[in-house]
Amino acid sequence: MPPLQQRYFDILIERVRNDRYPSLQLLDRIEGILFTAEQYAEYVDVLITKVDEAWYPSGQLMDRVARMMNMAAVAA
């Protein structure tokens, strides 16, 4: 895996973790650079955590989780 790609991913995923309501643009950027199965799993885990933390999670966020999980199922 390219080290610069991993560094960029780490920066973006940390922003998502720390932001109560991460922007859809930030999430789109992460999805555009996913490179490894580990990054994919970490990203989906962060999204699920965001859904779990909110009493009324965003429908867009839940749709994104479902889409990412469907993509994983198709790839398997």
C-alpha positions in Angstrom: 0.0 0.0 0.0 1.3 3.5 -0.8 2.4 5.2 2.4 1.1 8.6 1.3 -2.3 7.1 0.6 -2.4 5.5 4.1 -1.4 8.8 5.7 -4.1 10.6 3.8 -6.7 8.0 4.8 -5.5 8.2 8.5 -6.0 12.0 8.5 -9.4 11.8 7.0 -10.7 8.9 9.1 -9.5 10.6 12.3 -11.5 13.7 11.3 -14.6 11.6 10.8 -14.0 9.9 14.2 -13.8 13.3 16.0 -16.6 15.1 14.2 -20.0 14.6 15.6 -21.6 15.1 12.2 -19.0 14.5 9.5 -19.7 16.1 6.2 -20.9 14.0 3.3 -18.0 15.5 1.2 -15.5 14.1 3.7 -17.1 10.7 3.6 -17.1 10.8 -0.2 -13.4 11.6 -0.2 -12.7 8.6 2.0 -14.7 6.3 -0.1 -12.8 7.5 -3.2 -9.5 6.5 -1.7 -10.2 3.2 0.0 -7.3 1.0 -1.0 -7.2 -2.1 1.3 -9.7 -4.4 3.0 -8.4 -3.1 6.3 -9.2 0.5 5.4 -12.6 -0.5 4.2 -13.3 -2.4 7.5 -12.1 0.5 9.6 -14.2 3.0 7.6 -17.4 0.9 7.9 -16.7 0.4 11.7 -16.4 4.2 12.1 -19.7 4.7 10.3 -21.5 2.1 12.4 -20.1 3.8 15.5 -21.5 7.1 14.4 -24.9 5.5 13.8 -24.7 3.9 17.3 -23.7 7.2 19.0 -26.7 9.1 17.7 -30.2 8.8 19.2 -31.6 9.8 15.8 -28.9 8.9 13.2 -28.9 10.5 9.9 -30.8 8.6 7.2 -28.0 9.4 4.8 -25.4 8.0 7.1 -27.4 4.8 7.6 -27.9 4.5 3.8 -24.1 4.9 3.4 -23.5 2.1 5.8 -25.9 -0.2 4.0 -24.4 0.7 0.6 -20.9 -0.1 1.9 -22.0 -3.4 3.4 -23.8 -4.3 0.2 -20.6 -3.6 -1.8 -18.7 -5.9 0.6 -21.2 -8.6 0.1 -21.0 -8.4 -3.7 -17.2 -8.4 -3.5 -17.1 -11.5 -1.4 
